[in-house]
Amino acid sequence: PEKRKVYDLSGGSYESLRSAASVRLTAQNYHHMVTQSRDVWVIQTFSEVQDASRRAAAHWEQFAADMKKVARFGRIDANLDSDALGLLPISVRLHPTILMVARGHPV
């Protein structure tokens, strides 16, 4: 409920909605955190300028918080970390996109 209030007040800005359940994935940390990991990762790509990404933010946060014992969660900001998009095992054309990676391979 508190995250939802912040989300609503911020107009859906990711900058004001820091994630306690997700890690920011970048080109610099993607291989170390995801590819070389034995964990299951659920990764969201997003673009803050797209309405769909802003609308999905609260749902993503709730899902990541609820499922944190099952998998690790990370987000790639398409505007700030576009190089990281090229490291994904799929070609992302729409945001938000959610994919799962286990032991470095797409599921």
Secondary structure, 3 states (H helix, E strand, C coil): CHHHHHHHHHCCCCCCCCCCCEEECCCCCHHHHHHCCCCEEEEEEECCCCHHHHHHHHHHHHHHHHCCCCCEEEEEECCCCHHHHCCCCCCCCCCCEEEEEECCEEC
